[in-house]
């Protein structure tokens, strides 16, 4: 069996079994364990599997996002902690962007008593949270309204973001991978996130542990664009180490 064919079969085997040891793979394909380890190293570099101590697991893919109502109640305690931490990074006098999302909504909830802050957002829920915050100026990007999530998106949104310059952008993302960066399953939502990243001097990604080490169809940005990642204490040490090696500052809350 050629090496390329064996590696393809290894990937299929791991996806079917979810977890496989080096010993089991060596027996399955009739090769030495050293050969399997070399294969796994090459497959991991392609982002198809993730090596663990003595074995390998399949990478998890995010092919779609659950509804806003479903996302708003999952990992809620973790999202609240992340939002509080993210808000603490905002300094008075700053202009910031808050991306649309159920985690970023908790950033807004922790900014209501702050002073002299300008918040640009494409999320009507975020804007509503700040409507009575006398010390916060809110700018909505405009754009096409997505009624299910109160998100604004599309050509008008992208045009406004292209004209802005801010100190920090807080980005929500359904998939972030240590080798492949920020990813999203829906192509039409990618340009707005890219516009936010382009407009900002500092990028802060807020993502609960379920988003880490996930793959998705469309690339939003490489990890080199991200300065800070805020996630929950639920994330494993292995997950955190992989992102620390990309050069990000990591906060676990």
Protein Blocks (a to p, Z undefined) as FASTA:
>chain_A
ZZklmmmmmmmmmmmnopacfklmmmmnopafklmmmmmmmmmmnopaccdehiacdddd
dfbdcdfklmmmgoklmmmmmmmmmmmmpcghiacdddedjklmmmmmmmmmpghiacdd
fbfklmmmmmmmmkbccddebiaddfknopaedjklmmmmmmgccfbdcdddfbdcfklo
padfblklmmmmmmmmmmpmbdcddddfklgopacfbdfbdfklpmbdcddfkbcfklmm
mmmmnopacddZZ
